[in-house]
């Protein structure tokens, strides 16, 4: 008995999820909140949230969507989230940065726990080490998430809570989570479209009802005299700040990847020189085809619980890739699908590695994850491309990582369908 206990304690691969989450929490606390407590950090996105919260507290909520310090510093989230983040205005910028990074660490740990819970609910039992491996594969975007004070981990967690609530047959909690995710970032509408495509009208209706009601109530609470004007300002902001940044060098969306290949953008990787409108049309067609592939049932039919898990993971990947303003930190929202892919690989390792398509996808994902780090490129002797030192952004490594992840999940879905 003692020998077995010691063997388990000394073998990290046998540690339970709770042990890994404790270790992850300690590492995150030292790396971010405690470091920010000693050395004040400028978290660009959090600073905007802090400014917005102060506007609300000073009864200037009608100016929520006015530019802050720079042309890029524009609040683009729904009134619901402006109201939710109002307490940040009571904190100093320094204290707020510490509190925000602590919350983000909590969201990250919560995502790992919820992903594990969802997998177990739907018939898959991940090992404890799946969570740290998923974090390790996404360490570059997660670092950007913390250092910029962004909300992508929260975004992914809200979608994940929706899936878990659906699996637990708690429809109103699922609708509330999805409505909150859509209010945070509109590409989460993909899940609402999926519900409609699967003719799950009750779920789609509840989500749409809460989406409208919550933001109407929030707009009324913020600007009682002109709630509709605030909602209109939000809409104008989304239309004005999305398309003009879609082809910036930092954009890592599917649209930007196709732009690198189909536009004469000066980097020399393009095979065609199409106008922006044509590239957008190609991206829309590709996105539609990928979305339709998820909605269609696989041949022979995957067992329903596992289909729920894999469809949710695939939609999560596409939610990120299809966003026209997708940056490095946006890939932090992929923690759940990465978790699912690793959990499926580890559950049947020998059977999976005998399938060349899955092996290829897994190796590509590992390679692309490694290539998001500047030290790897320096080791290879590549310092810059056309003056850009972030080589992985020029070469669109993150969208390639996202596509390789989708490839793995898709082939795992087909493999499970054939086994059933």
TORKOL-4160 file (C-alpha; in steps of 0.2 Angstrom, whole numbers, padded with zeros to 4 digits, m for minus):
420
<pt num="1" X="0000" Y="0000" Z="0000"/>
<pt num="2" X="0014" Y="0012" Z="0005"/>
<pt num="3" X="0024" Y="0007" Z="m0010"/>
<pt num="4" X="0009" Y="0011" Z="m0022"/>
<pt num="5" X="0006" Y="0028" Z="m0013"/>
<pt num="6" X="0024" Y="0033" Z="m0015"/>
<pt num="7" X="0025" Y="0027" Z="m0034"/>
<pt num="8" X="0009" Y="0038" Z="m0037"/>
<pt num="9" X="0017" Y="0053" Z="m0028"/>
<pt num="10" X="0033" Y="0052" Z="m0037"/>
<pt num="11" X="0025" Y="0049" Z="m0055"/>
<pt num="12" X="0018" Y="0066" Z="m0062"/>
<pt num="13" X="0008" Y="0056" Z="m0075"/>
<pt num="14" X="m0002" Y="0048" Z="m0061"/>
<pt num="15" X="m0006" Y="0064" Z="m0052"/>
<pt num="16" X="m0024" Y="0069" Z="m0051"/>
<pt num="17" X="m0031" Y="0085" Z="m0059"/>
<pt num="18" X="m0032" Y="0094" Z="m0042"/>
<pt num="19" X="m0013" Y="0092" Z="m0039"/>
<pt num="20" X="m0010" Y="0099" Z="m0057"/>
<pt num="21" X="m0022" Y="0114" Z="m0054"/>
<pt num="22" X="m0014" Y="0118" Z="m0038"/>
<pt num="23" X="0004" Y="0118" Z="m0046"/>
<pt num="24" X="m0003" Y="0128" Z="m0061"/>
<pt num="25" X="m0011" Y="0140" Z="m0049"/>
<pt num="26" X="0005" Y="0143" Z="m0040"/>
<pt num="27" X="0015" Y="0146" Z="m0056"/>
<pt num="28" X="0002" Y="0158" Z="m0062"/>
<pt num="29" X="0002" Y="0167" Z="m0046"/>
<pt num="30" X="0021" Y="0170" Z="m0045"/>
<pt num="31" X="0022" Y="0174" Z="m0064"/>
<pt num="32" X="0008" Y="0187" Z="m0065"/>
<pt num="33" X="m0002" Y="0194" Z="m0050"/>
<pt num="34" X="0013" Y="0193" Z="m0038"/>
<pt num="35" X="0025" Y="0200" Z="m0051"/>
<pt num="36" X="0012" Y="0214" Z="m0055"/>
<pt num="37" X="0011" Y="0218" Z="m0036"/>
<pt num="38" X="0029" Y="0221" Z="m0035"/>
<pt num="39" X="0032" Y="0229" Z="m0053"/>
<pt num="40" X="0017" Y="0239" Z="m0059"/>
<pt num="41" X="0012" Y="0233" Z="m0077"/>
<pt num="42" X="0003" Y="0241" Z="m0091"/>
<pt num="43" X="m0010" Y="0229" Z="m0096"/>
<pt num="44" X="m0017" Y="0238" Z="m0112"/>
<pt num="45" X="m0034" Y="0230" Z="m0113"/>
<pt num="46" X="m0037" Y="0231" Z="m0094"/>
<pt num="47" X="m0032" Y="0249" Z="m0094"/>
<pt num="48" X="m0047" Y="0252" Z="m0107"/>
<pt num="49" X="m0059" Y="0242" Z="m0096"/>
<pt num="50" X="m0053" Y="0253" Z="m0081"/>
<pt num="51" X="m0056" Y="0269" Z="m0091"/>
<pt num="52" X="m0073" Y="0263" Z="m0096"/>
<pt num="53" X="m0078" Y="0258" Z="m0078"/>
<pt num="54" X="m0072" Y="0276" Z="m0072"/>
<pt num="55" X="m0084" Y="0283" Z="m0085"/>
<pt num="56" X="m0098" Y="0273" Z="m0079"/>
<pt num="57" X="m0095" Y="0278" Z="m0061"/>
<pt num="58" X="m0094" Y="0296" Z="m0066"/>
<pt num="59" X="m0111" Y="0295" Z="m0074"/>
<pt num="60" X="m0103" Y="0297" Z="m0092"/>
<pt num="61" X="m0109" Y="0280" Z="m0098"/>
<pt num="62" X="m0116" Y="0288" Z="m0114"/>
<pt num="63" X="m0097" Y="0290" Z="m0119"/>
<pt num="64" X="m0093" Y="0272" Z="m0117"/>
<pt num="65" X="m0089" Y="0269" Z="m0135"/>
<pt num="66" X="m0079" Y="0285" Z="m0138"/>
<pt num="67" X="m0061" Y="0283" Z="m0141"/>
<pt num="68" X="m0049" Y="0283" Z="m0126"/>
<pt num="69" X="m0031" Y="0287" Z="m0128"/>
<pt num="70" X="m0027" Y="0280" Z="m0145"/>
<pt num="71" X="m0037" Y="0275" Z="m0161"/>
<pt num="72" X="m0036" Y="0257" Z="m0156"/>
<pt num="73" X="m0042" Y="0260" Z="m0138"/>
<pt num="74" X="m0060" Y="0259" Z="m0141"/>
<pt num="75" X="m0072" Y="0248" Z="m0130"/>
<pt num="76" X="m0081" Y="0235" Z="m0142"/>
<pt num="77" X="m0090" Y="0225" Z="m0129"/>
<pt num="78" X="m0109" Y="0225" Z="m0126"/>
<pt num="79" X="m0117" Y="0236" Z="m0112"/>
<pt num="80" X="m0119" Y="0220" Z="m0102"/>
<pt num="81" X="m0100" Y="0219" Z="m0099"/>
<pt num="82" X="m0098" Y="0237" Z="m0096"/>
<pt num="83" X="m0110" Y="0235" Z="m0082"/>
<pt num="84" X="m0101" Y="0220" Z="m0076"/>
<pt num="85" X="m0084" Y="0228" Z="m0075"/>
<pt num="86" X="m0090" Y="0244" Z="m0067"/>
<pt num="87" X="m0082" Y="0239" Z="m0050"/>
<pt num="88" X="m0065" Y="0240" Z="m0058"/>
<pt num="89" X="m0067" Y="0259" Z="m0057"/>
<pt num="90" X="m0065" Y="0258" Z="m0038"/>
<pt num="91" X="m0048" Y="0251" Z="m0039"/>
<pt num="92" X="m0032" Y="0260" Z="m0044"/>
<pt num="93" X="m0024" Y="0255" Z="m0060"/>
<pt num="94" X="m0010" Y="0246" Z="m0050"/>
<pt num="95" X="m0022" Y="0236" Z="m0039"/>
<pt num="96" X="m0034" Y="0233" Z="m0054"/>
<pt num="97" X="m0020" Y="0225" Z="m0064"/>
<pt num="98" X="m0016" Y="0213" Z="m0050"/>
<pt num="99" X="m0035" Y="0209" Z="m0047"/>
<pt num="100" X="m0038" Y="0207" Z="m0066"/>
<pt num="101" X="m0023" Y="0195" Z="m0068"/>
<pt num="102" X="m0029" Y="0185" Z="m0053"/>
<pt num="103" X="m0046" Y="0184" Z="m0061"/>
<pt num="104" X="m0038" Y="0178" Z="m0077"/>
<pt num="105" X="m0028" Y="0165" Z="m0068"/>
<pt num="106" X="m0045" Y="0159" Z="m0060"/>
<pt num="107" X="m0053" Y="0158" Z="m0077"/>
<pt num="108" X="m0039" Y="0148" Z="m0084"/>
<pt num="109" X="m0040" Y="0135" Z="m0069"/>
<pt num="110" X="m0059" Y="0135" Z="m0070"/>
<pt num="111" X="m0058" Y="0131" Z="m0089"/>
<pt num="112" X="m0047" Y="0116" Z="m0085"/>
<pt num="113" X="m0058" Y="0110" Z="m0072"/>
<pt num="114" X="m0074" Y="0113" Z="m0082"/>
<pt num="115" X="m0066" Y="0104" Z="m0097"/>
<pt num="116" X="m0062" Y="0089" Z="m0087"/>
<pt num="117" X="m0080" Y="0089" Z="m0079"/>
<pt num="118" X="m0088" Y="0090" Z="m0097"/>
<pt num="119" X="m0077" Y="0076" Z="m0104"/>
<pt num="120" X="m0082" Y="0065" Z="m0089"/>
<pt num="121" X="m0100" Y="0069" Z="m0091"/>
<pt num="122" X="m0100" Y="0064" Z="m0109"/>
<pt num="123" X="m0090" Y="0048" Z="m0107"/>
<pt num="124" X="m0072" Y="0052" Z="m0108"/>
<pt num="125" X="m0060" Y="0051" Z="m0093"/>
<pt num="126" X="m0045" Y="0062" Z="m0095"/>
<pt num="127" X="m0029" Y="0060" Z="m0086"/>
<pt num="128" X="m0024" Y="0074" Z="m0074"/>
<pt num="129" X="m0009" Y="0078" Z="m0085"/>
<pt num="130" X="m0020" Y="0084" Z="m0099"/>
<pt num="131" X="m0023" Y="0101" Z="m0091"/>
<pt num="132" X="m0004" Y="0106" Z="m0090"/>
<pt num="133" X="m0001" Y="0099" Z="m0107"/>
<pt num="134" X="m0015" Y="0110" Z="m0115"/>
<pt num="135" X="m0008" Y="0125" Z="m0106"/>
<pt num="136" X="0009" Y="0121" Z="m0112"/>
<pt num="137" X="0004" Y="0120" Z="m0130"/>
<pt num="138" X="m0004" Y="0137" Z="m0128"/>
<pt num="139" X="0009" Y="0146" Z="m0117"/>
<pt num="140" X="0013" Y="0159" Z="m0130"/>
<pt num="141" X="m0005" Y="0166" Z="m0133"/>
<pt num="142" X="m0009" Y="0164" Z="m0114"/>
<pt num="143" X="0006" Y="0174" Z="m0110"/>
<pt num="144" X="0000" Y="0188" Z="m0122"/>
<pt num="145" X="m0017" Y="0186" Z="m0113"/>
<pt num="146" X="m0010" Y="0190" Z="m0096"/>
<pt num="147" X="0002" Y="0204" Z="m0102"/>
<pt num="148" X="m0012" Y="0213" Z="m0111"/>
<pt num="149" X="m0026" Y="0210" Z="m0099"/>
<pt num="150" X="m0038" Y="0203" Z="m0112"/>
<pt num="151" X="m0054" Y="0192" Z="m0110"/>
<pt num="152" X="m0051" Y="0177" Z="m0121"/>
<pt num="153" X="m0049" Y="0164" Z="m0108"/>
<pt num="154" X="m0066" Y="0171" Z="m0100"/>
<pt num="155" X="m0074" Y="0170" Z="m0118"/>
<pt num="156" X="m0069" Y="0152" Z="m0120"/>
<pt num="157" X="m0074" Y="0148" Z="m0102"/>
<pt num="158" X="m0092" Y="0155" Z="m0105"/>
<pt num="159" X="m0094" Y="0144" Z="m0121"/>
<pt num="160" X="m0088" Y="0129" Z="m0111"/>
<pt num="161" X="m0100" Y="0132" Z="m0096"/>
<pt num="162" X="m0114" Y="0133" Z="m0110"/>
<pt num="163" X="m0109" Y="0115" Z="m0116"/>
<pt num="164" X="m0108" Y="0108" Z="m0098"/>
<pt num="165" X="m0125" Y="0116" Z="m0094"/>
<pt num="166" X="m0132" Y="0108" Z="m0110"/>
<pt num="167" X="m0125" Y="0091" Z="m0105"/>
<pt num="168" X="m0132" Y="0093" Z="m0087"/>
<pt num="169" X="m0149" Y="0098" Z="m0094"/>
<pt num="170" X="m0149" Y="0115" Z="m0087"/>
<pt num="171" X="m0156" Y="0125" Z="m0102"/>
<pt num="172" X="m0157" Y="0142" Z="m0094"/>
<pt num="173" X="m0139" Y="0142" Z="m0088"/>
<pt num="174" X="m0133" Y="0136" Z="m0105"/>
<pt num="175" X="m0143" Y="0150" Z="m0113"/>
<pt num="176" X="m0136" Y="0163" Z="m0100"/>
<pt num="177" X="m0118" Y="0157" Z="m0103"/>
<pt num="178" X="m0120" Y="0158" Z="m0122"/>
<pt num="179" X="m0128" Y="0175" Z="m0122"/>
<pt num="180" X="m0114" Y="0181" Z="m0111"/>
<pt num="181" X="m0101" Y="0174" Z="m0123"/>
<pt num="182" X="m0109" Y="0182" Z="m0138"/>
<pt num="183" X="m0111" Y="0199" Z="m0129"/>
<pt num="184" X="m0092" Y="0198" Z="m0125"/>
<pt num="185" X="m0087" Y="0194" Z="m0143"/>
<pt num="186" X="m0099" Y="0191" Z="m0157"/>
<pt num="187" X="m0090" Y="0176" Z="m0166"/>
<pt num="188" X="m0098" Y="0166" Z="m0152"/>
<pt num="189" X="m0114" Y="0168" Z="m0163"/>
<pt num="190" X="m0107" Y="0153" Z="m0172"/>
<pt num="191" X="m0115" Y="0142" Z="m0158"/>
<pt num="192" X="m0132" Y="0150" Z="m0160"/>
<pt num="193" X="m0131" Y="0146" Z="m0178"/>
<pt num="194" X="m0126" Y="0128" Z="m0174"/>
<pt num="195" X="m0142" Y="0127" Z="m0163"/>
<pt num="196" X="m0153" Y="0133" Z="m0177"/>
<pt num="197" X="m0145" Y="0122" Z="m0190"/>
<pt num="198" X="m0148" Y="0107" Z="m0178"/>
<pt num="199" X="m0166" Y="0113" Z="m0176"/>
<pt num="200" X="m0164" Y="0115" Z="m0158"/>
<pt num="201" X="m0176" Y="0130" Z="m0158"/>
<pt num="202" X="m0180" Y="0131" Z="m0140"/>
<pt num="203" X="m0161" Y="0132" Z="m0135"/>
<pt num="204" X="m0158" Y="0145" Z="m0149"/>
<pt num="205" X="m0174" Y="0155" Z="m0143"/>
<pt num="206" X="m0169" Y="0155" Z="m0125"/>
<pt num="207" X="m0151" Y="0162" Z="m0130"/>
<pt num="208" X="m0158" Y="0175" Z="m0141"/>
<pt num="209" X="m0171" Y="0181" Z="m0128"/>
<pt num="210" X="m0157" Y="0183" Z="m0115"/>
<pt num="211" X="m0145" Y="0191" Z="m0127"/>
<pt num="212" X="m0157" Y="0205" Z="m0131"/>
<pt num="213" X="m0165" Y="0206" Z="m0113"/>
<pt num="214" X="m0149" Y="0207" Z="m0104"/>
<pt num="215" X="m0141" Y="0220" Z="m0115"/>
<pt num="216" X="m0157" Y="0231" Z="m0115"/>
<pt num="217" X="m0157" Y="0230" Z="m0096"/>
<pt num="218" X="m0139" Y="0234" Z="m0095"/>
<pt num="219" X="m0140" Y="0249" Z="m0107"/>
<pt num="220" X="m0155" Y="0255" Z="m0097"/>
<pt num="221" X="m0145" Y="0254" Z="m0081"/>
<pt num="222" X="m0130" Y="0263" Z="m0088"/>
<pt num="223" X="m0140" Y="0277" Z="m0098"/>
<pt num="224" X="m0158" Y="0277" Z="m0091"/>
<pt num="225" X="m0163" Y="0291" Z="m0103"/>
<pt num="226" X="m0156" Y="0284" Z="m0119"/>
<pt num="227" X="m0153" Y="0265" Z="m0118"/>
<pt num="228" X="m0156" Y="0262" Z="m0137"/>
<pt num="229" X="m0144" Y="0276" Z="m0141"/>
<pt num="230" X="m0131" Y="0266" Z="m0131"/>
<pt num="231" X="m0135" Y="0250" Z="m0141"/>
<pt num="232" X="m0134" Y="0259" Z="m0157"/>
<pt num="233" X="m0117" Y="0266" Z="m0152"/>
<pt num="234" X="m0111" Y="0248" Z="m0149"/>
<pt num="235" X="m0116" Y="0243" Z="m0166"/>
<pt num="236" X="m0108" Y="0258" Z="m0175"/>
<pt num="237" X="m0092" Y="0254" Z="m0165"/>
<pt num="238" X="m0092" Y="0236" Z="m0171"/>
<pt num="239" X="m0094" Y="0241" Z="m0189"/>
<pt num="240" X="m0081" Y="0254" Z="m0188"/>
<pt num="241" X="m0067" Y="0244" Z="m0179"/>
<pt num="242" X="m0068" Y="0227" Z="m0187"/>
<pt num="243" X="m0065" Y="0227" Z="m0206"/>
<pt num="244" X="m0051" Y="0241" Z="m0206"/>
<pt num="245" X="m0040" Y="0230" Z="m0195"/>
<pt num="246" X="m0043" Y="0213" Z="m0203"/>
<pt num="247" X="m0027" Y="0213" Z="m0213"/>
<pt num="248" X="m0015" Y="0221" Z="m0201"/>
<pt num="249" X="0001" Y="0211" Z="m0198"/>
<pt num="250" X="m0004" Y="0206" Z="m0180"/>
<pt num="251" X="m0021" Y="0198" Z="m0186"/>
<pt num="252" X="m0020" Y="0179" Z="m0185"/>
<pt num="253" X="m0038" Y="0175" Z="m0192"/>
<pt num="254" X="m0042" Y="0163" Z="m0206"/>
<pt num="255" X="m0046" Y="0179" Z="m0216"/>
<pt num="256" X="m0029" Y="0185" Z="m0213"/>
<pt num="257" X="m0021" Y="0169" Z="m0217"/>
<pt num="258" X="m0030" Y="0168" Z="m0234"/>
<pt num="259" X="m0025" Y="0187" Z="m0236"/>
<pt num="260" X="m0006" Y="0182" Z="m0234"/>
<pt num="261" X="m0009" Y="0169" Z="m0248"/>
<pt num="262" X="m0020" Y="0178" Z="m0260"/>
<pt num="263" X="m0016" Y="0197" Z="m0258"/>
<pt num="264" X="0000" Y="0206" Z="m0264"/>
<pt num="265" X="0004" Y="0212" Z="m0246"/>
<pt num="266" X="0023" Y="0214" Z="m0249"/>
<pt num="267" X="0028" Y="0199" Z="m0239"/>
<pt num="268" X="0030" Y="0188" Z="m0255"/>
<pt num="269" X="0020" Y="0173" Z="m0249"/>
<pt num="270" X="0005" Y="0176" Z="m0260"/>
<pt num="271" X="0001" Y="0165" Z="m0275"/>
<pt num="272" X="m0013" Y="0177" Z="m0281"/>
<pt num="273" X="m0015" Y="0196" Z="m0280"/>
<pt num="274" X="m0034" Y="0197" Z="m0277"/>
<pt num="275" X="m0043" Y="0213" Z="m0270"/>
<pt num="276" X="m0048" Y="0213" Z="m0252"/>
<pt num="277" X="m0066" Y="0210" Z="m0256"/>
<pt num="278" X="m0062" Y="0194" Z="m0266"/>
<pt num="279" X="m0051" Y="0188" Z="m0252"/>
<pt num="280" X="m0066" Y="0191" Z="m0240"/>
<pt num="281" X="m0078" Y="0181" Z="m0251"/>
<pt num="282" X="m0066" Y="0166" Z="m0252"/>
<pt num="283" X="m0064" Y="0167" Z="m0233"/>
<pt num="284" X="m0083" Y="0167" Z="m0231"/>
<pt num="285" X="m0085" Y="0152" Z="m0242"/>
<pt num="286" X="m0071" Y="0142" Z="m0233"/>
<pt num="287" X="m0079" Y="0147" Z="m0216"/>
<pt num="288" X="m0096" Y="0142" Z="m0222"/>
<pt num="289" X="m0090" Y="0125" Z="m0229"/>
<pt num="290" X="m0081" Y="0121" Z="m0212"/>
<pt num="291" X="m0096" Y="0126" Z="m0202"/>
<pt num="292" X="m0107" Y="0115" Z="m0213"/>
<pt num="293" X="m0096" Y="0100" Z="m0210"/>
<pt num="294" X="m0098" Y="0102" Z="m0192"/>
<pt num="295" X="m0117" Y="0103" Z="m0193"/>
<pt num="296" X="m0119" Y="0088" Z="m0204"/>
<pt num="297" X="m0119" Y="0071" Z="m0195"/>
<pt num="298" X="m0104" Y="0060" Z="m0198"/>
<pt num="299" X="m0106" Y="0044" Z="m0208"/>
<pt num="300" X="m0113" Y="0030" Z="m0197"/>
<pt num="301" X="m0116" Y="0042" Z="m0183"/>
<pt num="302" X="m0104" Y="0046" Z="m0168"/>
<pt num="303" X="m0112" Y="0042" Z="m0151"/>
<pt num="304" X="m0122" Y="0057" Z="m0146"/>
<pt num="305" X="m0112" Y="0062" Z="m0130"/>
<pt num="306" X="m0096" Y="0062" Z="m0139"/>
<pt num="307" X="m0103" Y="0071" Z="m0154"/>
<pt num="308" X="m0108" Y="0085" Z="m0142"/>
<pt num="309" X="m0091" Y="0086" Z="m0136"/>
<pt num="310" X="m0082" Y="0086" Z="m0152"/>
<pt num="311" X="m0094" Y="0097" Z="m0161"/>
<pt num="312" X="m0092" Y="0110" Z="m0147"/>
<pt num="313" X="m0073" Y="0109" Z="m0148"/>
<pt num="314" X="m0073" Y="0111" Z="m0167"/>
<pt num="315" X="m0085" Y="0126" Z="m0165"/>
<pt num="316" X="m0074" Y="0133" Z="m0152"/>
<pt num="317" X="m0059" Y="0132" Z="m0164"/>
<pt num="318" X="m0069" Y="0140" Z="m0178"/>
<pt num="319" X="m0076" Y="0154" Z="m0167"/>
<pt num="320" X="m0058" Y="0160" Z="m0165"/>
<pt num="321" X="m0052" Y="0157" Z="m0183"/>
<pt num="322" X="m0067" Y="0165" Z="m0191"/>
<pt num="323" X="m0066" Y="0181" Z="m0180"/>
<pt num="324" X="m0060" Y="0195" Z="m0192"/>
<pt num="325" X="m0050" Y="0203" Z="m0178"/>
<pt num="326" X="m0041" Y="0188" Z="m0171"/>
<pt num="327" X="m0024" Y="0192" Z="m0162"/>
<pt num="328" X="m0011" Y="0181" Z="m0154"/>
<pt num="329" X="m0020" Y="0182" Z="m0137"/>
<pt num="330" X="m0037" Y="0176" Z="m0145"/>
<pt num="331" X="m0030" Y="0159" Z="m0146"/>
<pt num="332" X="m0031" Y="0158" Z="m0127"/>
<pt num="333" X="m0049" Y="0153" Z="m0130"/>
<pt num="334" X="m0043" Y="0137" Z="m0138"/>
<pt num="335" X="m0039" Y="0129" Z="m0121"/>
<pt num="336" X="m0055" Y="0118" Z="m0121"/>
<pt num="337" X="m0053" Y="0111" Z="m0139"/>
<pt num="338" X="m0034" Y="0108" Z="m0135"/>
<pt num="339" X="m0039" Y="0099" Z="m0119"/>
<pt num="340" X="m0052" Y="0088" Z="m0129"/>
<pt num="341" X="m0039" Y="0083" Z="m0142"/>
<pt num="342" X="m0026" Y="0078" Z="m0129"/>
<pt num="343" X="m0039" Y="0069" Z="m0119"/>
<pt num="344" X="m0044" Y="0058" Z="m0134"/>
<pt num="345" X="m0026" Y="0055" Z="m0139"/>
<pt num="346" X="m0021" Y="0049" Z="m0122"/>
<pt num="347" X="m0037" Y="0038" Z="m0120"/>
<pt num="348" X="m0032" Y="0027" Z="m0135"/>
<pt num="349" X="m0014" Y="0031" Z="m0139"/>
<pt num="350" X="m0009" Y="0016" Z="m0149"/>
<pt num="351" X="m0025" Y="0015" Z="m0159"/>
<pt num="352" X="m0023" Y="0034" Z="m0163"/>
<pt num="353" X="m0005" Y="0034" Z="m0168"/>
<pt num="354" X="m0009" Y="0020" Z="m0180"/>
<pt num="355" X="m0019" Y="0032" Z="m0190"/>
<pt num="356" X="m0008" Y="0043" Z="m0201"/>
<pt num="357" X="m0020" Y="0057" Z="m0203"/>
<pt num="358" X="m0021" Y="0059" Z="m0184"/>
<pt num="359" X="m0002" Y="0057" Z="m0182"/>
<pt num="360" X="0001" Y="0070" Z="m0195"/>
<pt num="361" X="m0011" Y="0083" Z="m0187"/>
<pt num="362" X="m0004" Y="0080" Z="m0170"/>
<pt num="363" X="0014" Y="0082" Z="m0175"/>
<pt num="364" X="0009" Y="0098" Z="m0185"/>
<pt num="365" X="0000" Y="0105" Z="m0170"/>
<pt num="366" X="0016" Y="0102" Z="m0159"/>
<pt num="367" X="0027" Y="0110" Z="m0172"/>
<pt num="368" X="0016" Y="0125" Z="m0174"/>
<pt num="369" X="0015" Y="0127" Z="m0155"/>
<pt num="370" X="0034" Y="0127" Z="m0154"/>
<pt num="371" X="0036" Y="0139" Z="m0169"/>
<pt num="372" X="0026" Y="0153" Z="m0159"/>
<pt num="373" X="0041" Y="0156" Z="m0148"/>
<pt num="374" X="0055" Y="0168" Z="m0154"/>
<pt num="375" X="0069" Y="0158" Z="m0147"/>
<pt num="376" X="0065" Y="0144" Z="m0159"/>
<pt num="377" X="0066" Y="0156" Z="m0174"/>
<pt num="378" X="0083" Y="0163" Z="m0167"/>
<pt num="379" X="0089" Y="0145" Z="m0165"/>
<pt num="380" X="0085" Y="0142" Z="m0184"/>
<pt num="381" X="0094" Y="0158" Z="m0188"/>
<pt num="382" X="0078" Y="0168" Z="m0194"/>
<pt num="383" X="0078" Y="0185" Z="m0185"/>
<pt num="384" X="0065" Y="0195" Z="m0196"/>
<pt num="385" X="0055" Y="0194" Z="m0211"/>
<pt num="386" X="0053" Y="0211" Z="m0221"/>
<pt num="387" X="0058" Y="0220" Z="m0205"/>
<pt num="388" X="0045" Y="0211" Z="m0194"/>
<pt num="389" X="0053" Y="0202" Z="m0179"/>
<pt num="390" X="0038" Y="0192" Z="m0174"/>
<pt num="391" X="0041" Y="0179" Z="m0188"/>
<pt num="392" X="0027" Y="0168" Z="m0182"/>
<pt num="393" X="0014" Y="0182" Z="m0186"/>
<pt num="394" X="0021" Y="0184" Z="m0204"/>
<pt num="395" X="0020" Y="0166" Z="m0207"/>
<pt num="396" X="0003" Y="0164" Z="m0199"/>
<pt num="397" X="0008" Y="0150" Z="m0187"/>
<pt num="398" X="m0006" Y="0152" Z="m0175"/>
<pt num="399" X="m0020" Y="0150" Z="m0188"/>
<pt num="400" X="m0010" Y="0135" Z="m0195"/>
<pt num="401" X="m0010" Y="0128" Z="m0177"/>
<pt num="402" X="m0029" Y="0131" Z="m0176"/>
<pt num="403" X="m0032" Y="0122" Z="m0193"/>
<pt num="404" X="m0021" Y="0107" Z="m0187"/>
<pt num="405" X="m0031" Y="0106" Z="m0171"/>
<pt num="406" X="m0047" Y="0106" Z="m0181"/>
<pt num="407" X="m0040" Y="0093" Z="m0192"/>
<pt num="408" X="m0036" Y="0082" Z="m0177"/>
<pt num="409" X="m0053" Y="0084" Z="m0169"/>
<pt num="410" X="m0062" Y="0081" Z="m0186"/>
<pt num="411" X="m0053" Y="0065" Z="m0189"/>
<pt num="412" X="m0056" Y="0059" Z="m0171"/>
<pt num="413" X="m0074" Y="0062" Z="m0174"/>
<pt num="414" X="m0074" Y="0051" Z="m0190"/>
<pt num="415" X="m0064" Y="0038" Z="m0181"/>
<pt num="416" X="m0076" Y="0037" Z="m0167"/>
<pt num="417" X="m0090" Y="0036" Z="m0179"/>
<pt num="418" X="m0082" Y="0021" Z="m0187"/>
<pt num="419" X="m0080" Y="0012" Z="m0171"/>
<pt num="420" X="m0098" Y="0015" Z="m0166"/>
